[in-house]
Amino acid sequence: MTLAQQPLPAINKEALKANTKELSSDYYQGRKPFTIGEKRALEFIKNKFKGAGLKPGNRNSFFQPVPLMETDISNVSPLIVKSDEASESFEYMKDFVLLAETSAPQINLNDDIIFAGYGVVAPEYNWNDYAGLDVKGKVVLVMVNDPGFGVDTTIFKGKNMTYYGRWTYKFEEAARQGAKACFVIHNTAAAAYGFNVVQNSNNGSDLFLDERANPQPHTLVNGWFSASAAKKILALAGKDTSLLVSANKKDFKAVSLGLKATLTAKVTSHYSTSQNVIGMIKGTKRPNEYIIYTSHWDHLGVGAKEETGDSIYNGAQDNATGIAGLIELAKTFKKMKKQPDRSVLFIAVTAEEQGLLGSKYYAENPVYPLKNTVAVINMDALNVYDRTKDISIGGFGQNELEDYAIEAAAKQGRSLKKGGYDTGGGYFRSDHFSFVKQGVPALAAGSGSDYGDTHEAEIGKKYADLGKRYHSTKDEFNPDWTFEGAAADLQLYFLVGYKLANEKTWPKWKEGSEFKAIREKQ
């Protein structure tokens, strides 16, 4: 059956509302791993999967253990940056934020600062910010996004961020280069979110995969400087923002700023286990081939009280909506008269907010072989307002799943929104990317921005307000949410997945994709 022949399924908007409201209530305490909120969320999702008719996805269990390390940073001193003549003092959580992916109990910095441009080593773009540079034991200062951002759209992918532009990559590369520490200069336009998001997401307690059995290189500490703090550092070195602009040229050479950074802090670490939740519909004809739907269940837990006096990060849109959508898709598949030929997995992953850790663990330790995994469809922060006439696709031009999505959208009377999705690196910021890095084609699609009526300005204001609530205690359930947009998008995800689950072909990476060769090796 083609997509054109497949009837549009009914999506239960009231169930979407109810499950979003429940999972984002204060009872779940912000759903942070290792807390009572995790235990409650896991039980809720497991019971909903069972109620939808799914079978346990990990042998006889609905759970896949994910071993994690939690670090807590405390007793943080001011960060002092010194030249021979002067110094500047920066305040923790105001001017800079820290991330400690190490079990070392003490952080001591008293080290030279090197400005390394964007901190990128990208052979396919003939770019190496670390060329001829020894940063061992030094503090590296880098910019967010790709070389050329806002200056030269002819290098890298122009306005669309590559993985080299993500903060996760910056820290990984600095560690590979042997740096002691790496700090990213925050820029709201380049990052696609404000410094407040960095502050709320990295408040001293962080999670990482437990790598004791397979150690990987890491810096002693990483972090971010606010834009204003970075300007003060440059001024202390006798520089200005023209130095940042110069980093957009291929002949840029890293610069020692002639400064030292001093900082002390304590780190406590402990190891525990979180859980991915996996439900399954076993395929009727090709049960050893798999379609995966993913969505993350976690959020930021309980933090310091904000201006409203609220300290619970409820994570209603991000991502109670995605889990509610996952549950509705499972119910929709089970209602189909023709059950899928291929097996369909529904995976609610942990620790997305801490660096896509649950999906990363599954992708590196799959319950079912990735070479037999046909495709991944991910849902993160559904459209809680009205249906749009268009759709957006992350990583457009990467793989053939976008063609499935465009065909499904056409059946709904919707079209493709041109551009805009990837300027902030959206394709690298949610759980599908863990599978992409392993070569599995993944779809990150969502609503566009064309509401097709006179309410567009009003809806635009509502979405601007949602954006301000992102990763704050204000991301709470709103009874005014219609979920019309979520229902339309879930129809699209179903149509794509149902076609994939009943055909024999495999979607491929397109020519020019940096992930094509990985898949071909499988």
C-alpha positions as CSV (number, residue, x, y, z in Angstrom):
1,M,0.0,0.0,0.0
2,T,1.4,3.4,-1.0
3,L,1.2,6.4,1.3
4,A,-1.5,7.9,-1.0
5,Q,-3.7,4.8,-0.4
6,Q,-3.1,4.7,3.4
7,P,-6.0,6.3,5.3
8,L,-5.1,9.1,7.7
9,P,-5.2,7.7,11.3
10,A,-7.2,9.4,14.0
11,I,-4.9,10.8,16.7
12,N,-6.6,11.2,20.2
13,K,-5.9,14.8,21.1
14,E,-7.5,14.4,24.5
15,A,-5.2,11.5,25.4
16,L,-2.2,13.6,24.2
17,K,-3.4,16.4,26.5
18,A,-4.0,14.1,29.5
19,N,-0.7,12.3,29.3
20,T,1.3,15.6,28.8
21,K,-0.5,17.1,31.8
22,E,0.2,14.1,33.9
23,L,3.8,13.6,33.0
24,S,4.7,17.3,33.5
25,S,2.9,17.6,36.8
26,D,4.9,18.4,40.0
27,Y,4.5,14.8,41.1
28,Y,7.2,13.8,38.6
29,Q,9.6,16.5,40.0
30,G,11.0,17.5,36.7
31,R,11.9,13.9,35.7
32,K,15.7,14.0,36.2
33,P,17.5,10.7,36.2
34,F,18.5,9.3,39.7
35,T,15.6,11.0,41.4
36,I,12.1,9.9,42.6
37,G,10.9,11.7,39.5
38,E,12.7,9.1,37.3
39,K,11.1,6.2,39.1
40,R,7.6,7.7,38.8
41,A,8.1,8.5,35.1
42,L,9.5,5.1,34.2
43,E,6.5,3.4,35.9
44,F,4.1,5.7,34.1
45,I,5.6,5.0,30.7
46,K,5.9,1.2,31.2
47,N,2.2,1.0,32.2
48,K,1.2,3.1,29.2
49,F,3.2,0.9,26.8
50,K,1.6,-2.2,28.3
51,G,-1.8,-0.6,28.1
52,A,-1.1,0.2,24.4
53,G,-0.5,-3.5,23.8
54,L,3.3,-3.4,23.3
55,K,5.5,-6.3,24.3
56,P,8.7,-5.8,26.4
57,G,11.4,-4.7,24.0
58,N,14.5,-6.0,25.9
59,R,13.8,-9.7,26.2
60,N,11.3,-10.0,29.0
61,S,11.8,-6.4,30.2
62,F,10.6,-3.0,29.2
63,F,13.8,-1.5,30.4
64,Q,17.4,-1.2,29.1
65,P,19.8,-0.2,31.9
66,V,21.9,2.8,31.1
67,P,25.0,3.2,33.3
68,L,25.8,6.8,34.1
69,M,28.2,8.9,36.1
70,E,26.8,12.0,37.9
71,T,29.1,14.8,38.9
72,D,28.4,17.7,41.2
73,I,30.5,20.8,41.2
74,S,30.7,22.8,44.4
75,N,32.9,25.4,46.2
76,V,33.5,27.1,42.9
77,S,35.9,30.1,43.2
78,P,35.6,33.2,41.1
79,L,37.4,32.6,37.8
80,I,40.3,35.0,37.6
81,V,41.8,35.9,34.3
82,K,45.2,37.7,34.6
83,S,47.6,39.5,32.3
84,D,50.9,40.8,33.4
85,E,49.4,44.2,34.3
86,A,45.8,43.5,35.3
87,S,43.1,41.0,36.0
88,E,39.3,40.4,35.8
89,S,37.2,38.4,38.2
90,F,34.2,36.4,36.9
91,E,31.3,35.0,38.9
92,Y,30.2,31.4,38.6
93,M,26.7,30.9,37.1
94,K,26.6,34.6,36.2
95,D,29.6,35.1,33.9
96,F,30.6,31.5,33.3
97,V,29.2,28.0,33.6
98,L,31.1,24.7,34.3
99,L,30.7,21.1,33.2
100,A,32.9,18.5,34.7
101,E,33.1,15.2,32.8
102,T,35.6,13.7,35.2
103,S,35.8,11.8,38.4
104,A,38.8,13.9,39.6
105,P,37.8,15.3,43.0
106,Q,39.4,18.7,42.5
107,I,39.6,21.3,39.7
108,N,42.7,23.5,39.8
109,L,43.3,25.8,36.9
110,N,46.3,28.2,36.7
111,D,47.0,27.9,33.0
112,D,47.5,29.8,29.7
113,I,44.5,30.7,27.6
114,I,44.7,29.9,23.8
115,F,42.1,31.3,21.4
116,A,41.5,28.5,18.9
117,G,38.9,30.1,16.7
118,Y,36.0,27.7,16.3
119,G,38.0,24.7,17.7
120,V,37.3,22.7,14.5
121,V,39.3,20.0,12.7
122,A,37.3,19.2,9.6
123,P,39.3,17.6,6.8
124,E,36.4,17.5,4.4
125,Y,36.3,21.3,4.6
126,N,40.1,21.7,4.6
127,W,39.9,23.3,8.0
128,N,42.0,22.8,11.1
129,D,42.0,25.4,13.9
130,Y,44.5,23.3,15.8
131,A,47.1,23.0,13.0
132,G,50.6,23.3,14.4
133,L,49.2,24.0,17.9
134,D,50.1,22.3,21.2
135,V,47.3,22.9,23.7
136,K,48.3,20.2,26.2
137,G,47.7,21.5,29.7
138,K,46.2,24.7,28.5
139,V,42.8,26.4,28.5
140,V,41.2,26.6,25.0
141,L,38.7,29.4,24.2
142,V,36.5,28.7,21.2
143,M,33.4,30.1,19.5
144,V,30.0,28.3,19.0
145,N,28.7,27.3,15.5
146,D,30.8,26.8,12.3
147,P,33.5,28.9,10.7
148,G,31.8,31.5,8.5
149,F,28.7,31.9,10.7
150,G,27.3,35.4,10.1
151,V,30.4,36.3,8.0
152,D,30.9,34.0,5.0
153,T,28.1,31.6,3.9
154,T,30.4,30.0,1.2
155,I,32.3,27.8,3.7
156,F,31.0,24.8,5.6
157,K,27.2,24.7,5.0
158,G,26.5,28.4,5.1
159,K,23.6,29.2,7.5
160,N,23.0,25.5,8.3
161,M,25.1,24.3,11.2
162,T,27.2,21.1,10.9
163,Y,28.1,18.9,13.8
164,Y,31.4,20.8,14.0
165,G,29.4,23.8,15.3
166,R,27.9,22.0,18.3
167,W,29.3,22.6,21.8
168,T,29.5,18.8,22.3
169,Y,31.9,18.6,19.4
170,K,34.0,21.5,20.7
171,F,34.6,19.7,24.0
172,E,35.3,16.4,22.3
173,E,37.9,17.9,20.0
174,A,39.6,19.8,22.8
175,A,39.9,16.6,24.7
176,R,41.4,14.8,21.7
177,Q,43.9,17.7,21.4
178,G,44.9,17.2,25.0
179,A,43.6,20.5,26.4
180,K,43.1,20.8,30.1
181,A,39.9,22.9,29.8
182,C,37.7,24.3,27.0
183,F,35.4,27.2,27.2
184,V,32.9,28.2,24.6
185,I,32.1,31.9,24.0
186,H,28.3,32.1,24.0
187,N,26.5,33.9,21.2
188,T,22.7,33.8,21.2
189,A,22.3,34.0,17.4
190,A,25.0,31.4,16.8
191,A,23.7,29.0,19.4
192,A,20.0,29.6,18.7
193,Y,19.3,30.0,22.4
194,G,20.1,32.5,25.2
195,F,22.8,32.2,27.9
196,N,20.0,31.6,30.4
197,V,19.5,28.2,28.7
198,V,23.1,27.4,29.3
199,Q,22.8,28.4,32.9
200,N,19.6,26.4,33.5
201,S,20.9,23.3,31.8
202,N,24.3,23.3,33.6
203,N,23.7,24.2,37.2
204,G,26.5,22.1,38.7
205,S,25.0,18.6,38.6
206,D,25.6,16.8,35.3
207,L,25.3,13.3,33.9
208,F,27.6,11.4,31.6
209,L,27.9,7.8,30.4
210,D,29.9,5.6,32.7
211,E,33.1,4.9,30.8
212,R,35.0,3.0,33.4
213,A,35.1,-0.1,31.3
214,N,36.0,1.9,28.1
215,P,37.8,5.2,29.1
216,Q,37.7,8.0,26.6
217,P,39.7,11.3,26.5
218,H,38.3,14.2,28.5
219,T,39.3,17.6,29.6
220,L,39.5,18.3,33.3
221,V,36.7,20.8,33.0
222,N,34.6,22.6,30.3
223,G,32.4,25.6,30.3
224,W,30.9,28.6,28.7
225,F,31.6,32.3,29.0
226,S,28.8,34.9,28.5
227,A,29.4,37.2,25.5
228,S,30.0,40.2,27.9
229,A,32.6,38.2,29.9
230,A,34.4,37.1,26.7
231,K,34.7,40.8,25.6
232,K,36.3,41.6,28.9
233,I,38.8,38.8,28.4
234,L,39.7,40.0,24.9
235,A,40.1,43.5,26.2
236,L,42.5,42.3,28.9
237,A,44.6,40.7,26.2
238,G,44.6,43.9,24.2
239,K,42.2,42.5,21.7
240,D,38.6,43.1,20.5
241,T,35.9,41.3,18.6
242,S,37.9,41.7,15.4
243,L,39.9,38.7,16.6
244,L,36.7,36.6,16.5
245,V,35.9,37.8,13.0
246,S,39.4,36.8,11.8
247,A,38.7,33.2,12.9
248,N,36.4,32.9,9.8
249,K,39.4,32.9,7.4
250,K,41.1,29.7,6.3
251,D,44.5,31.1,7.1
252,F,43.5,31.9,10.7
253,K,46.1,30.8,13.2
254,A,45.3,30.2,16.9
255,V,46.4,32.9,19.2
256,S,47.9,32.8,22.7
257,L,46.2,35.6,24.6
258,G,49.0,36.1,27.0
259,L,46.6,35.4,29.9
260,K,46.2,32.9,32.6
261,A,43.0,31.5,34.0
262,T,42.8,30.5,37.6
263,L,39.9,28.6,39.2
264,T,39.3,26.1,42.0
265,A,36.3,23.8,42.5
266,K,35.4,20.5,44.1
267,V,33.8,17.7,42.2
268,T,31.9,14.8,43.8
269,S,30.9,11.9,41.5
270,H,28.9,8.7,41.9
271,Y,27.8,6.0,39.5
272,S,24.3,4.7,39.1
273,T,21.9,3.3,36.5
274,S,19.1,5.0,34.6
275,Q,16.8,3.3,32.2
276,N,15.6,3.5,28.6
277,V,12.0,2.2,28.2
278,I,11.5,-0.1,25.2
279,G,8.2,-1.4,23.9
280,M,7.8,-3.5,20.8
281,I,5.4,-4.7,18.1
282,K,7.0,-7.8,16.5
283,G,6.9,-7.9,12.7
284,T,4.7,-10.4,11.1
285,K,7.0,-11.1,8.0
286,R,10.4,-9.6,8.7
287,P,10.6,-9.5,12.5
288,N,14.4,-9.1,12.4
289,E,14.2,-5.7,10.7
290,Y,13.4,-2.7,12.8
291,I,11.8,0.7,12.7
292,I,12.4,2.8,15.7
293,Y,10.4,5.7,17.2
294,T,12.3,7.7,19.9
295,S,11.4,10.4,22.4
296,H,13.2,11.4,25.6
297,W,11.4,11.2,28.9
298,D,13.8,13.2,31.1
299,H,14.0,16.9,31.9
300,L,16.0,19.1,34.3
301,G,14.6,18.1,37.7
302,V,14.5,20.5,40.6
303,G,16.8,23.5,40.7
304,A,17.2,26.9,42.4
305,K,14.0,28.9,42.7
306,E,13.4,31.3,39.8
307,E,11.8,34.7,40.1
308,T,8.3,33.1,40.3
309,G,9.4,31.1,43.4
310,D,9.1,27.9,41.4
311,S,12.0,25.4,41.4
312,I,10.6,22.5,39.4
313,Y,11.5,22.2,35.7
314,N,8.3,20.4,34.6
315,G,9.3,20.0,31.0
316,A,5.8,20.0,29.6
317,Q,6.5,20.8,25.9
318,D,10.1,19.5,26.3
319,N,9.4,16.7,26.3
320,A,6.2,15.4,28.0
321,T,4.5,16.1,24.7
322,G,7.0,13.8,22.9
323,I,6.3,10.9,25.3
324,A,2.6,11.4,25.0
325,G,3.0,11.3,21.2
326,L,5.1,8.1,21.5
327,I,2.3,6.4,23.4
328,E,-0.4,7.5,20.9
329,L,1.7,6.2,18.0
330,A,2.0,2.9,19.7
331,K,-1.8,2.7,20.2
332,T,-2.3,3.7,16.6
333,F,-0.1,0.9,15.3
334,K,-1.8,-1.7,17.5
335,K,-5.2,-0.6,16.1
336,M,-4.2,-1.3,12.5
337,K,-6.0,-4.3,10.9
338,K,-2.8,-5.1,9.1
339,Q,0.0,-5.4,11.7
340,P,3.5,-4.3,10.4
341,D,5.7,-6.7,8.5
342,R,8.8,-5.3,10.2
343,S,9.2,-4.9,13.9
344,V,8.5,-1.5,15.4
345,L,10.3,-0.3,18.5
346,F,9.1,2.5,20.7
347,I,12.0,3.8,22.9
348,A,11.6,6.4,25.6
349,V,15.2,7.4,26.2
350,T,16.9,8.8,29.3
351,A,19.3,11.7,29.8
352,E,18.7,13.6,26.5
353,E,19.1,16.9,28.3
354,Q,22.5,15.9,29.5
355,G,23.9,15.2,26.0
356,L,21.7,12.5,24.3
357,L,23.1,9.9,26.7
358,G,20.3,7.3,26.7
359,S,20.1,7.2,22.9
360,K,23.9,7.3,22.7
361,Y,24.0,4.2,24.9
362,Y,21.4,2.4,22.9
363,A,23.2,3.2,19.6
364,E,26.5,2.0,21.0
365,N,24.9,-1.0,22.8
366,P,21.8,-1.8,20.7
367,V,19.4,-4.4,21.8
368,Y,18.7,-5.1,18.2
369,P,21.6,-4.8,15.6
370,L,21.9,-1.4,13.9
371,K,22.7,-3.1,10.6
372,N,19.1,-4.5,10.8
373,T,17.7,-1.1,11.9
374,V,15.9,0.4,8.9
375,A,15.3,3.9,10.2
376,V,14.7,6.1,13.2
377,I,11.9,8.7,13.7
378,N,12.4,11.1,16.6
379,M,9.9,13.4,18.4
380,D,11.1,16.2,20.7
381,A,8.8,19.1,21.8
382,L,5.6,18.7,19.7
383,N,3.5,21.5,18.3
384,V,1.0,22.3,21.1
385,Y,-0.9,24.8,19.1
386,D,-2.6,24.8,15.7
387,R,-1.9,22.7,12.6
388,T,0.5,24.2,10.1
389,K,0.1,24.0,6.3
390,D,3.8,23.2,6.0
391,I,6.4,21.0,7.7
392,S,10.1,21.5,8.4
393,I,12.8,18.9,8.1
394,G,16.1,18.8,10.0
395,G,19.2,18.0,8.1
396,F,17.5,18.5,4.8
397,G,19.4,16.8,2.0
398,Q,20.8,14.1,4.2
399,N,18.7,11.0,3.6
400,E,15.7,9.6,1.8
401,L,13.4,9.7,4.8
402,E,12.7,13.4,3.9
403,D,11.1,12.1,0.7
404,Y,8.8,9.9,2.7
405,A,7.9,12.9,4.9
406,I,7.2,15.1,2.0
407,E,4.9,12.5,0.4
408,A,3.1,12.0,3.7
409,A,2.7,15.8,4.1
410,A,1.2,16.0,0.6
411,K,-1.4,13.5,1.6
412,Q,-2.3,15.9,4.4
413,G,-2.4,18.9,2.1
414,R,0.8,20.2,3.5
415,S,4.1,21.3,1.9
416,L,7.8,21.6,2.8
417,K,9.0,24.7,4.5
418,K,12.1,26.0,2.8
419,G,15.1,26.5,5.1
420,G,15.4,27.7,8.6
421,Y,15.4,24.5,10.6
422,D,19.2,23.9,10.8
423,T,20.6,27.4,11.4
424,G,20.9,26.4,15.1
425,G,22.1,22.9,14.5
426,G,18.7,21.4,15.1
427,Y,19.6,18.1,13.4
428,F,22.3,17.5,16.0
429,R,20.4,18.4,19.1
430,S,18.1,15.5,19.8
431,D,18.2,11.7,20.1
432,H,18.0,10.8,16.4
433,F,21.5,12.1,16.0
434,S,22.9,9.3,18.2
435,F,21.7,6.9,15.5
436,V,22.8,9.2,12.7
437,K,26.4,9.1,14.0
438,Q,26.2,5.3,13.7
439,G,25.0,5.5,10.1
440,V,21.2,4.8,10.6
441,P,19.0,7.2,8.6
442,A,16.9,9.3,10.9
443,L,14.0,11.7,10.4
444,A,13.7,14.9,12.5
445,A,10.7,16.6,11.1
446,G,8.2,19.0,12.6
447,S,5.6,21.7,12.1
448,G,6.5,24.6,9.8
449,S,5.2,28.2,10.4
450,D,2.4,28.7,7.9
451,Y,-0.9,28.6,9.8
452,G,-2.8,29.8,6.7
453,D,-5.3,32.0,8.5
454,T,-5.6,35.4,10.2
455,H,-4.4,34.0,13.5
456,E,-0.8,33.6,12.3
457,A,0.4,36.7,14.2
458,E,-1.3,35.6,17.3
459,I,0.1,32.1,17.1
460,G,3.6,33.6,16.4
461,K,3.4,35.5,19.7
462,K,2.4,32.3,21.5
463,Y,5.4,30.4,20.1
464,A,7.7,33.3,20.9
465,D,6.4,32.9,24.5
466,L,7.1,29.2,24.4
467,G,10.6,29.9,23.3
468,K,11.2,32.0,26.4
469,R,9.9,29.2,28.6
470,Y,12.4,26.7,27.1
471,H,14.5,25.0,29.8
472,S,12.9,27.1,32.5
473,T,10.5,26.4,35.3
474,K,7.8,28.1,33.2
475,D,7.6,25.1,30.7
476,E,4.4,23.9,32.3
477,F,1.2,22.4,30.9
478,N,-1.2,25.0,29.6
479,P,-4.9,24.0,29.3
480,D,-5.2,26.4,26.3
481,W,-3.0,24.1,24.2
482,T,-5.0,22.6,21.4
483,F,-2.6,19.9,20.2
484,E,-4.0,20.3,16.7
485,G,-0.5,20.7,15.4
486,A,0.8,17.7,17.4
487,A,-2.0,15.5,16.0
488,A,-1.2,16.5,12.4
489,D,2.5,15.8,12.9
490,L,1.9,12.5,14.6
491,Q,-0.2,11.5,11.6
492,L,2.8,12.2,9.4
493,Y,5.2,10.2,11.6
494,F,2.7,7.3,11.5
495,L,2.4,7.4,7.7
496,V,6.2,7.4,7.3
497,G,6.7,4.7,9.8
498,Y,3.9,2.5,8.6
499,K,5.1,2.6,5.1
500,L,8.7,1.8,6.2
501,A,7.3,-1.1,8.4
502,N,5.5,-2.7,5.4
503,E,7.9,-2.3,2.5
504,K,11.1,-4.2,1.6
505,T,13.2,-1.3,0.6
506,W,15.7,0.5,2.8
507,P,16.0,4.3,2.9
508,K,19.5,5.5,1.9
509,W,21.8,8.4,2.7
510,K,22.0,10.9,-0.1
511,E,25.2,11.7,-2.0
512,G,27.2,14.2,-0.1
513,S,26.1,13.1,3.3
514,E,28.9,12.7,5.8
515,F,27.1,9.6,7.2
516,K,26.7,7.7,4.0
517,A,30.0,5.8,4.3
518,I,29.2,4.7,7.8
519,R,26.0,3.0,6.7
520,E,27.7,1.4,3.7
521,K,30.2,-0.3,6.0
522,Q,27.3,-1.9,7.9
